[in-house]
């Protein structure tokens, strides 16, 4: 399988940022709404399930090539690349 590390100059650093999280959330939501497993989508997009999982969690940024494959496979033509994830809440509750 062919994998390309994150699209940012720092590569796959394991840190999150708002845009990567927001894009990943959109990919996961579309995948789940279509009933596609993570393994099946990763296979269809020629990437490892671990890499796709990192993309969905915002821990890695997709290359343009991988992003194109994901958009085509999921028909995610309304993907918002400039969205910011909502801020995480401290303490996990009210």
Order of alpha helices (4+ residues) and beta strands (2+ residues): alpha-alpha-alpha-alpha
